Amino acid sequence: MVFPIPFLIATAELPPSSMLAGAKAISSGWGGSLIQLSCTDDPIKTLKELPQVEGLAQLNGDAAMKNSFGDSWMESLGFWRQPVLLMTCPTLSGDIPGSASAHVALCSVLSISLIGIVQVGGEWDVASRRSDGLPWCGWLPDRTSLQSQEFDDLNSDINISGIINIMRKRILFLGLG
């Protein structure tokens, strides 16, 4: 059995710099360490050697793509019952790209323990998020705001603590907590 640790996975449109800023923000609220992993690593070997520590794992790269080891990271995460938090960003028009829905569907097909999705950047449109049928955990500002004083500490704490609370509840619901 592999120790369950939430994996943060970007959908296709999320730039690496935004992914890192968002992962650090979530990790600061979650506690423990933020383990950086690459999709070019052997998923089975990496999961077997995953340290049993509190924290999060940020998976860099395309987790759905088959790798030279035969499986995709997504397939391995489903097999090893690792909880997954998807991170996505809206398009310039403010819409959520189809890759977010596609990743949710892939999680279902691969029996991945999906915690939900976090929107990084753009405007948080509550009505649209409620009506799109996706398992949202919340919103984080864009990378620039995360690293500046524009996004005050109080607002940041509220967004991050709300995301963390939803994550913890869903992990318990999945039977992984």
C-alpha positions, 0 to 999 in steps of 0.5 A: 500500500502506498501512503495517500498524498494529494497530487496536484495536477495541471490541466493543459492550459495552466502555465508552469509558473501559475501551477507552482505559485498555486501549489505553493499557496495550497501547500502553505495552507495544507501543511507539510512539504511540497514534493516536486515530481515530474511526469518523465519519472517512472510512476510506479517506482516513484509511488512505491518510494514516495515518503510517508510524510504529510504534504502534497505532491506537485506533478509537473508535465502532462499526467495523462500522456503515456510515458516510456514506462508504459502507463500514464501517471493518471493510470498509476494514480488511479491504480494506487488510489492517490487523491488528485486535485486538478488545477486549471485556469480560465481562457482570456474570455473567462470561460473554463476550457474543455480540458478541465471537463476532460480531466474530470471524465478521465479521472472517472474512467481511471477510478482516480480519487478526484478531490476536485478542481481549483481555478487559478487566475481570472475572475471567479464566476460563482454562478457559472461554476455552480452550473458547469457540474464540475467539482470545484474546491475554489479559486486562487488569484493569478500568479502575479497577485499571489506574489504581490501585496495586491492580494491582501493576506486576509483574502488569501487566507480565506480563499486558501482555508476554504480550499483546504477545508473542502479538500479535507472533507472530500478526502474523508468522503473518499475514505482516504483520510 
